Amino acid sequence: MHSKYSFSIFLGKMKVAIVGASGAVGQEFLRVLDERNFPIDELVLFGSTRSAGKKYTFRGKEYEVQLLKHGDDFKGVDIAFASAGAGTSKEFAEDITKYGAVMIDNSSAFRMDEDVPLVVPECNAEDALNRPRGIIANPNCTTIMMVVVLQPIEKLSHINRIHVASYQSASGAGAAAMAELQQQYKELVEGQPVTVNKFAYQLAYNVIPQIDVFTDNGYTKEEMKMFNETRKIMHTDARCSAMCVRISSLRAHSEAVWVETDEPLEVADVQKAIAEAPGVTLIDDPKNQKYPMPLFTAGKDDVYVGRVRKDLANDNGITFWLSGDQIKKGAALNAVQIAEYLIKVGDVK
């Protein structure tokens, strides 16, 4: 089923909008769209009062950030990439989609709404075609990276249970958090008082076992996102128990994952399935100390996987390590891939 918004009749040029253009993900949108030669004839950038008026260069042309406001500014826009926070997305969704633009939203605002598809193209691209409100939600970064790797395993044998410990970079809290981490290391080296604004504690030389606020069951909202979003994206009954931890990596997340499948799987079969899966690169040569690390996965498109092995505590268990760029595949790239899919199948243009 297609949405009520049909772009097949459009014969005009592709007009793209970025909401939250000055943020870490907004800036990554510009880089990814350029890298992938995304078809753009007209580009408009939107931001808050703080970023309105800022200028950015894209493909040799300078663009000024316009103030995001209620009205008809999205008339004629085909695809709008939004990464300005859940509050902004909720407030402006109607303005963005009113004239038929597809809103690909990077916030948590609509992810669990029944009438909004939650999409990772390697897993459930077709879900993007059924969007009654004109909105497609981009999942949480940690969930995106995990399900890209779970999908090829699921094809070998149904996954029942998932345990995951995440090691999440400063970038997950935005550009200001990345700057603060760098500032903290500088202050520590210089013997200055350490600036702590973006996190509850100093992140430099530390790990913080809390991402987002705690819920009544003792899990944080971030951990519950991994439980709920995985089920929605993969159309599965699998249960995911997560422990999400902030570490002093700058922009790449990592995860240690344990899965239990219906049937016991051979390590070689899992490695082969992962190696052949779209969006995944296998680096699994422990004898030569070759495995993914955030130092090397930052800036890369794929999710990198290594240390695939049998789970010693579960006869039907497999465990592995993954690492990937939080701003790229965890946010901007996934959203752009959704848009590319829509164009490919003729749902836009």
C-alpha positions in Angstrom: 0.0 0.0 0.0 1.3 3.4 -1.0 0.8 6.5 1.0 -1.9 9.1 0.1 1.0 11.1 -1.1 2.0 10.0 -4.6 5.0 11.4 -6.3 4.7 9.4 -9.5 2.9 12.3 -11.2 5.7 14.7 -10.4 7.8 15.5 -13.4 9.6 18.5 -11.9 12.9 18.7 -10.2 14.0 17.1 -6.9 13.7 19.6 -4.1 15.3 18.6 -0.8 15.0 20.2 2.7 17.2 19.7 5.8 15.7 20.6 9.1 18.3 21.1 11.8 21.0 21.8 9.2 23.6 23.2 11.7 23.6 20.2 14.0 26.1 17.3 13.8 23.6 15.1 11.9 22.5 18.0 9.7 26.0 18.6 8.7 26.5 14.9 8.0 23.4 15.0 5.8 25.2 17.5 3.5 28.3 15.3 3.4 26.4 12.1 2.7 24.2 13.6 0.1 27.2 14.9 -1.7 29.2 11.7 -1.3 26.4 9.6 -2.7 25.7 11.9 -5.6 22.1 12.2 -4.4 19.9 13.8 -7.1 19.2 17.4 -5.8 18.0 20.2 -8.0 17.0 22.5 -5.2 18.2 22.5 -1.6 16.7 24.4 1.4 18.2 24.5 4.9 16.2 25.2 8.0 17.3 25.8 11.6 16.5 27.5 14.9 16.9 31.2 15.7 20.4 30.2 16.9 21.5 28.9 13.5 19.3 30.9 11.1 21.5 33.0 8.9 24.5 30.6 9.0 25.9 29.8 5.5 27.1 26.4 4.3 28.6 25.4 0.9 27.1 22.4 -0.9 28.4 21.3 -4.3 30.1 24.7 -4.8 27.0 26.7 -4.0 26.4 28.7 -0.8 23.2 28.2 1.1 21.8 30.2 4.0 19.9 28.5 6.9 16.4 29.8 7.0 14.4 30.1 10.3 12.1 27.2 10.7 8.6 28.6 11.2 5.0 27.6 10.6 3.7 28.3 7.1 4.2 27.2 3.5 8.0 27.0 3.4 7.8 23.3 2.5 5.6 23.7 -0.5 7.3 22.0 -3.4 9.7 20.0 -1.2 9.9 16.3 -2.2 12.0 15.0 0.7 12.6 16.6 4.0 15.4 15.2 6.3 14.7 16.3 9.9 17.1 16.1 12.7 16.2 18.9 15.1 14.9 16.9 18.1 11.6 15.3 18.9 9.9 18.4 20.1 10.6 20.3 16.9 9.6 17.3 14.7 6.2 17.0 16.5 5.6 20.7 16.2 6.4 21.1 12.5 5.5 17.7 11.1 2.2 19.0 9.7 3.9 22.0 8.1 6.5 19.7 6.5 4.2 17.1 5.1 1.2 19.4 4.3 2.0 19.7 0.6 3.2 16.1 0.1 6.8 16.1 1.2 8.1 12.9 2.6 9.5 13.6 6.1 12.3 11.3 7.1 12.6 12.0 10.7 15.7 11.3 12.8 14.2 12.0 16.2 12.3 9.7 18.6 9.1 11.6 18.0 7.2 9.0 15.8 9.2 5.8 16.0 6.7 3.7 17.8 3.6 5.3 16.2 1.6 2.5 14.4 1.0 4.7 11.4 4.7 5.7 10.9 7.1 3.1 9.4 10.4 2.6 11.2 12.9 1.7 8.6 16.4 0.3 8.1 16.7 -0.3 4.4 18.8 -3.5 4.8 16.0 -5.0 6.9 12.6 -3.6 5.9 12.8 -1.1 3.1 9.3 -1.9 1.8 7.8 -0.6 5.1 8.7 2.9 3.8 6.0 2.7 1.1 3.2 2.6 3.7 3.3 6.0 5.3 -0.2 7.4 5.8 1.0 10.5 7.5 3.9 11.2 5.0 6.4 10.4 7.8 9.1 7.8 7.9 11.0 7.4 11.2 14.8 6.8 11.3 15.5 4.4 14.2 17.8 5.0 17.2 21.5 4.7 16.2 22.3 1.7 18.4 19.3 -0.1 17.1 20.2 0.6 13.4 23.7 -0.9 13.8 22.5 -4.0 15.6 19.6 -4.9 13.3 21.8 -4.6 10.2 23.8 -7.4 11.7 20.9 -9.4 13.2 19.1 -9.5 9.8 21.4 -12.1 8.1 21.5 -14.2 11.3 17.7 -14.1 11.4 17.6 -15.6 7.9 19.7 -18.6 9.2 17.5 -19.2 12.2 14.9 -17.2 14.1 16.4 -15.1 16.9 14.5 -15.4 20.2 16.6 -13.4 22.6 19.2 -10.6 22.4 21.5 -9.3 25.0 23.6 -6.3 24.2 26.0 -3.9 25.9 26.6 -0.7 24.0 29.7 1.5 24.1 28.3 4.8 22.8 30.3 7.8 21.6 29.9 11.4 22.6 28.4 12.2 19.2 25.2 10.5 20.3 24.5 13.6 22.4 25.3 16.0 19.6 28.0 18.3 18.3 28.2 20.2 21.6 28.9 17.0 23.4 31.7 16.1 21.0 33.2 19.5 21.5 32.9 19.1 25.3 34.8 15.8 25.3 37.6 17.3 23.4 37.6 20.3 25.7 37.7 18.1 28.8 40.9 16.3 27.6 42.5 19.6 26.8 41.6 21.0 30.3 42.9 17.8 32.0 46.2 18.0 30.2 46.5 21.7 31.1 45.5 21.2 34.7 42.4 23.3 34.3 39.0 22.8 35.9 37.0 20.3 33.8 33.9 21.6 32.0 30.8 19.3 32.5 27.6 20.4 30.9 26.4 17.8 28.4 26.6 14.8 30.6 26.0 14.1 34.3 29.7 13.5 34.9 33.0 14.1 33.2 33.3 11.8 30.2 37.0 12.0 29.5 38.8 9.0 31.1 35.4 7.7 32.2 32.4 5.6 31.2 28.9 6.5 32.3 26.4 3.6 32.6 23.4 5.8 31.7 22.1 7.1 28.3 18.8 9.0 28.5 16.5 9.0 31.6 15.6 5.9 33.6 12.1 4.3 33.3 10.2 2.6 36.0 11.6 -0.9 35.2 15.2 0.3 35.8 16.1 0.5 32.1 16.8 3.8 30.4 14.8 5.1 27.5 17.7 4.3 25.3 17.7 0.7 26.4 14.0 0.4 25.9 14.3 1.8 22.4 16.5 -1.2 21.5 13.8 -3.5 22.9 10.9 -1.9 21.1 12.5 -0.7 17.9 14.1 -4.0 17.1 10.7 -5.8 17.2 9.1 -3.2 15.0 11.9 -3.1 12.3 12.4 -6.8 12.1 8.7 -7.8 12.6 9.9 -10.1 15.3 8.9 -11.3 18.8 12.5 -11.3 19.9 13.2 -9.7 23.3 16.3 -7.5 23.7 17.9 -6.7 27.0 20.3 -3.8 26.7 22.8 -2.0 28.9 23.7 1.3 27.2 27.0 3.0 28.3 28.5 6.3 27.2 32.3 6.1 26.5 34.9 8.6 25.5 34.9 7.6 21.8 34.2 10.7 19.6 31.7 9.5 16.9 31.6 5.7 16.5 29.5 3.4 18.6 30.3 -0.2 19.5 28.2 -3.1 20.8 28.8 -6.5 22.3 25.9 -8.7 21.3 24.6 -12.1 22.4 21.8 -13.8 20.4 19.9 -17.0 21.0 18.4 -18.7 17.9 15.8 -21.4 17.4 18.5 -23.8 16.1 22.2 -23.9 17.0 24.3 -22.2 14.3 27.9 -22.8 13.2 30.3 -19.9 13.6 31.5 -20.2 10.0 27.9 -20.0 8.7 27.2 -16.9 10.7 30.5 -15.3 9.5 29.6 -16.1 5.9 26.1 -14.6 6.3 27.4 -11.5 7.9 30.2 -11.0 5.3 27.6 -11.3 2.5 25.0 -9.0 4.0 24.5 -5.5 2.7 25.8 -2.7 4.8 28.1 -4.9 6.8 31.9 -5.6 6.7 33.4 -8.6 8.5 36.8 -8.1 10.1 37.3 -11.2 12.2 40.9 -12.4 12.5 41.6 -12.5 16.2 44.8 -14.4 15.8 46.2 -11.3 14.1 44.4 -8.9 16.4 42.0 -7.8 13.7 38.6 -6.7 14.8 36.5 -3.5 14.5 37.2 -0.5 16.7 35.7 3.0 16.8 39.0 4.5 16.0 38.8 3.0 12.5 35.1 2.8 11.9 34.5 6.5 12.3 33.6 8.1 9.0 32.8 4.7 7.3 29.5 3.7 5.8 29.2 0.1 6.9 28.7 -1.6 10.3 31.9 -3.6 11.0 31.7 -7.0 12.8 34.2 -9.2 14.4 34.9 -11.7 17.3 32.0 -14.0 16.1 31.9 -17.1 18.3 29.8 -19.5 20.2 28.2 -18.4 23.4 29.6 -20.6 26.1 26.5 -20.0 28.3 23.9 -21.0 25.7 24.0 -23.9 23.3 21.9 -22.0 20.8 23.8 -18.8 21.3 26.2 -16.7 19.1 28.0 -13.7 20.3 29.8 -11.0 18.3 31.2 -7.4 18.4 30.2 -4.6 16.2 31.3 -1.0 15.6 30.0 1.8 13.3 29.8 5.5 12.8 27.0 6.9 14.9 26.5 10.1 12.9 26.7 8.3 9.6 24.9 4.9 9.5 23.4 5.6 12.9 21.7 8.7 11.5 22.3 10.6 8.3 23.3 7.7 6.0 20.3 5.5 7.0 17.9 8.4 6.3 19.5 9.0 2.9 19.3 5.3 2.0 15.6 5.4 2.8 15.2 8.3 0.3 17.3 6.5 -2.3 15.0 3.5 -2.0 11.9 5.6 -2.5 13.5 7.0 -5.7 14.6 3.6 -6.9 11.1 2.1 -6.7 9.6 5.2 -8.2 7.7 6.3 -5.1 9.4 9.7 -5.3 9.9 11.2 -8.8 
